[in-house]
Amino acid sequence: VVGITFLFGGQSEENATVNLDAINRYQDPGRTPWYLAFSYGRALQASVLKAVVSTQSTGIGNNQPSELSIQENAVTLARYATICQQAGLVPIVEPEVLCDGEHNIEQCQQVTEKVLAATYKACNDHHLYLEGSLLKPNMVTSGMQCSVQATPEQVAEASVVSLQRTVP
């Protein structure tokens, strides 16, 4: 499709971030920019996941993911969400903490709360209309390689508590 090919596969995370402003430039009378935003949203999600994974050489814990990684991903999500709203779309904000690693549920909860808090601060700083956005958070779980796996009840409780502590 003419005008949106730059958003499909083969672009680096850096180029994906630089191309955020293209959503605002897309003009096609009679058609909404949904396909454009959806395509970029998928690229953005992959970028966020990769950035978090790349900072977890030893898994969650040991100061991982880094504060810089958390802040940069939060700002990128906020920019994406704000641009979507300016284009008349409802953004799906998806900060993600992966369940890879040996971390326990308490460590995942701590990191999830830092990520959610940073994301909502960045959204506020970018003047996102929060009521006009959707949050797609991760569940708070033990790492896949953790020797002690949390029960479904523990996962539910930790996930809800994280949301109550961080989401306005």
Disulfide bonds with the S-S distance in Angstrom:
none
